[in-house]
């Protein structure tokens, strides 16, 4: 029975656990019942933030090596945020350091200490993303969306207006 | 949440199912389950499952908890307390879905599954039976398994149950009834019965020759054979069929031989064509012997002339002077060969080197009339050219002949060079001698002129004295001085012109200058030569 991919056991356990005890801030499901590597995630906009009352649709894609390698998270809902890609093939992908593979200093401006660790769980990933969205003043040091980062630095009020407009349009 | 536990999520895996919730200190932070083979890092004391930490270190060499540098060498089995705690955790049997309610310590689960658990899936022990069964049901199954081995009651053979029915149709011990004579016997003796059954219909033994009779075996000898026409011809037919068989086998053997011969001749043809191609102009078919004695007269006479010129000049060369003349015709070659070979080979074996001669011979046609081989004694030119040929041996290969021709060429070149040198020397000598003779002649002429002048002066003096006696004055004769001198000169010239007339009276021939290496001639011959030269000049 060792042929079972290790990621399947842990993902199955985490999925069962999250399904049995629904969390307050998000809920999870499978895109395809036969594939444990693709998750549907719905994030409820944290109160007292720009995203209050918003319902954000996202996907989590796990590699077969999980938890040794990090998953990728991508928003389906249109987002305007310095750390979320807004165009190209990567549109909607969340760019935070804990989702970057360990050891791979791809961008050169990240501390290796901030990257992925096998001890992270789906819940810890989602909580990190929620706290990213909750931040009043987003981090613009290594932006995925350069335009959004520029707007945050130059016109924070305009940025907030734009985010609200996108959220309410959805 | 029932849908979660069915489908892909309920698939069996090697994860233990723990009866009670486990202390979180015993949980691996990578796989989130209690440690399996707990392994600790020596450096930071974090503990993981053995498999989890090895896989994590393959990705990155750091502790998954605190990122401190970590390699496989830094790992050691966790302390015995930790190992005992996880080993003694109570787990459920993984066969619980099949009905096993057994729970035991984790360390005993493997032995339970191996020997005790009746709900483990096992496969039927019979060959070909691929059914998976719970261990408790295996006994019940094997009693009724269609693949079980049973014994045939009739023949005592072991037969699979599923094959029993088809075995009945072929069991050798089963009694069967003959369809012709209705007697019963075991199937194994069917063959022998068929050959003896008197009621079995059989064709006439001569059916192959055309007898159409078919009847029971019993009536064959009694009723049919007495009347069968083929029976009377039996001896004849047997004899002929034996003969035909022998002929057929012989025919077959002959066909094989013909095939072999064809193969051989084909390969020989190929070889010959290859040889022809490589020989090129050296090849000629066996019938067309050597070219006839078509030695052109011109080269022969030229040769003679040449030799007459050459021989007096250099006796040294005469040894090989003849050899350097290359192959004036192939008859010469033949003659040469005759003198060299103890056993002259037939002419057909020789290949003339020059394609020109091939053309000659082919244009002459009818090689039978053409004596292909001239013995040296009967050869028309044998006297003249007894050894005058390049040392070519046609028995050796083309390369050998070419190399001998080449050496002949080299010898010829050497001869030419030496001849040239000799010619030069001769010319130089002759020229020197000529020059000397001209010089001596000039001296002689000068002496004569002086003598004539002396005579003329005497005569002049006489005339002058007589005229002065008669006229009394130098110029009274009326002959101008110049005229007198001209007269003197004319006398002188005429005396030169008729030198040979006065020559015998010449008292002292002028001394000849010394000759170098030239031949010495008697004075008379010198005079003759000088006259000859003078006339020529």
Interface residues (C-beta under 8 A of the other chain):
Chain A: X1 X2 X4 X6 X8 X9 X10 X12 X13 X14 X15 X16 X19 X20 X33 X34 X36 X65 X67 X68 X69 X101 X102 X103 X112 X113 X117 X118 X119 X121
Chain B: X1 X4 X5 X7 X8 X9 X11 X12 X13 X14 X15 X29 X30 X31 X32 X33 X51 X52 X55 X56 X58 X59 X60 X62 X64 X65 X67
